[in-house]
Amino acid sequence: MVRAIGFYKWKRGARFDHQCYRTKHMATARDLLQPLGLLRLESDEFLVVGEPQEGAIVAATYAYFETPDAARAALAAAGPALLKSVSDYTDLVPQIVLSQVTAHL
């Protein structure tokens, strides 16, 4: 299984609307990625006291796919629409990475 991770690093003066991110953006991501092989979708709001420190990760999305090729194809197809919705909740630029998931239970 492959996980596509989109994360947001804090910059002084930035805005991030976690409510919009959790509801509107994640619904959009699910709707766009599910027909393209999405297996599971999760998001995190990183908890901090006060304003985050410069460079701290404040939120992340985790989208799971069967293979790296499936993840890359889905992101290529849905990426422009997903990036368009980013301005609804933040002025930060998401960073995207892929990882191979290994369970250790």
C-alpha positions as CSV (number, residue, x, y, z in Angstrom):
1,M,0.0,0.0,0.0
2,V,1.1,3.5,-0.8
3,R,0.3,6.7,1.1
4,A,0.3,10.1,-0.5
5,I,0.9,12.7,2.1
6,G,0.1,16.4,1.7
7,F,1.3,18.5,4.6
8,Y,1.4,22.2,5.4
9,K,4.3,23.9,7.1
10,W,3.5,27.0,9.0
11,K,4.8,30.5,8.0
12,R,4.4,33.6,10.2
13,G,1.3,35.5,9.2
14,A,-0.3,32.6,7.4
15,R,-4.0,31.5,7.7
16,F,-5.3,28.0,8.0
17,D,-9.0,27.3,8.5
18,H,-9.1,23.7,9.9
19,Q,-12.9,23.5,9.8
20,C,-13.0,24.2,6.1
21,Y,-10.1,21.8,5.5
22,R,-11.7,19.0,7.5
23,T,-15.1,19.4,5.9
24,K,-15.1,21.0,2.4
25,H,-11.6,20.2,1.2
26,M,-11.6,16.6,2.5
27,A,-15.0,15.9,0.9
28,T,-13.7,17.3,-2.4
29,A,-10.6,15.1,-2.1
30,R,-12.7,12.0,-1.4
31,D,-15.0,12.7,-4.3
32,L,-12.2,13.3,-6.8
33,L,-9.8,10.5,-5.7
34,Q,-12.3,7.7,-4.9
35,P,-13.0,6.9,-8.6
36,L,-9.2,7.0,-9.2
37,G,-8.4,4.2,-6.8
38,L,-8.5,5.8,-3.3
39,L,-8.6,3.2,-0.6
40,R,-8.7,5.4,2.5
41,L,-8.5,9.1,3.3
42,E,-7.5,10.7,6.6
43,S,-6.5,14.1,7.8
44,D,-4.7,15.5,10.9
45,E,-4.8,18.8,12.6
46,F,-1.5,19.1,14.6
47,L,-2.2,20.4,18.0
48,V,-0.1,23.4,19.3
49,V,-0.5,25.9,22.1
50,G,-0.6,29.4,20.7
51,E,0.6,30.2,17.2
52,P,2.7,27.4,15.6
53,Q,6.4,27.9,15.2
54,E,7.8,28.7,11.8
55,G,8.1,25.5,9.8
56,A,6.0,23.4,12.1
57,I,3.5,21.1,10.3
58,V,0.0,22.3,11.1
59,A,-2.1,19.8,9.0
60,A,-1.7,16.8,6.8
61,T,-3.8,14.7,4.5
62,Y,-3.2,10.9,4.0
63,A,-4.5,9.3,0.9
64,Y,-4.0,5.5,0.5
65,F,-3.7,3.7,-2.8
66,E,-2.7,0.2,-3.9
67,T,0.4,1.1,-5.8
68,P,2.8,4.0,-6.5
69,D,1.5,4.2,-10.1
70,A,-2.1,4.4,-8.9
71,A,-1.2,7.2,-6.5
72,R,0.7,9.1,-9.1
73,A,-2.0,8.7,-11.7
74,A,-4.7,9.8,-9.2
75,L,-2.7,12.9,-8.1
76,A,-2.0,13.8,-11.7
77,A,-5.7,13.6,-12.6
78,A,-7.1,15.3,-9.5
79,G,-4.2,17.5,-8.5
80,P,-5.3,20.7,-10.3
81,A,-8.8,20.6,-8.8
82,L,-7.4,19.8,-5.4
83,L,-4.9,22.7,-5.6
84,K,-7.6,25.0,-6.7
85,S,-9.5,24.4,-3.4
86,V,-6.5,25.1,-1.2
87,S,-7.1,28.9,-1.3
88,D,-10.5,28.3,0.4
89,Y,-8.7,27.3,3.7
90,T,-5.1,28.5,3.6
91,D,-2.5,30.5,1.9
92,L,0.2,27.9,2.7
93,V,1.4,25.7,-0.2
94,P,1.0,21.9,0.4
95,Q,4.0,19.7,0.0
96,I,3.3,16.2,-1.4
97,V,5.3,13.0,-0.8
98,L,4.7,9.3,-1.3
99,S,5.5,6.6,1.1
100,Q,5.4,2.8,1.1
101,V,3.2,1.7,4.0
102,T,4.3,-1.3,6.1
103,A,2.1,-2.5,9.0
104,H,3.8,-3.8,12.2
105,L,1.1,-5.4,14.2
